Amino acid sequence: MPGSSPRGCSASPLLDNDPVSEEKPICSAKGCRADAVWVLAWNNPKLHTPERRKTWLACEEHREHLSQFLGVRGFLKDVVPFADWESAADGPGSAADR
């Protein structure tokens, strides 16, 4: 999911600015190094077309906190288990914008 992770996004103090490791997806919460268990799909309607989905990764501990952060801004579109998201990405018609 290169280029779509919140790492490097300076919009939130909640998030790390470290590069994402493709080998072991980790939680996007600042300072967290736990394995990603959830994918939070979001979209900023002022910047993105309606079908576009950006993604943040979350461990079990930070899922609710990151969801609330996106939710109060009206950005959160979906919360999906990481394994399901990866399965969908491998299938036909997978989303390229992650």
Beta strands, then each sheet from edge to edge (+ up, - down):
strand 1: 38-42
strand 2: 54-58
strand 3: 76-81
sheet 1: 2+ 1- 3+
end
